[in-house]
Amino acid sequence: MPDIFTEPDVMTALASLFNIHKNERICVIGTMCCGKTTLIRRLSQYNCVDVDDEFWHRIPEEKIRYLSQTPITGEIIGAVCTLMREKVTVKPGFPLFGVAIHDCDVFVYLDITNRLLKEHCEKRGDTTLSDALFVKKYIEEEISIYRHKNDKAFCSLTIKE
């Protein structure tokens, strides 16, 4: 069962993990609107990388149109995650934040309560709660498969506010 944290607690936990595993490849994953970009900005001293900044400019425009369709389906999120793993690698000392589990030494799942996720989606305005929940479920299924097959270090943090 994951612990439940406020955003400052999550920042402290991530900073601690980044310090402990500074020479390892760290992947931080979470659904859309869970606060990844906010955390990246606030943890800038750790050289955090947003997978979106590394990924989307490498994809042809027609492929972006297909991958950006809504509502999000299993086929679309699966294709996005597969391409992200192909196009972006996790480097030691540069924690990668995104929606796909990459080859790494340590991964952290940023969970979020459904109530807070709804608030974030409404505030952001460009993501529906149903799409964010669909991606969240997809990520959780991927984690279950990944953890069963691997013995990598894993941490789950649930953001409540």
Secondary structure by P-SEA (a helix, b strand, c coil): cbbbbcaaaaaaaaaaaaaaaccbbbbbbbcccccaaaaaaaacccccccccccccccccaaaaaaaacccccaaaaaaaaaaaaacccccccbbbbccccccccbbbbbcccaaaaaaaaaaaccccaaaaaaaaaaaaaaaaaaaaacccbbbbbbbcc
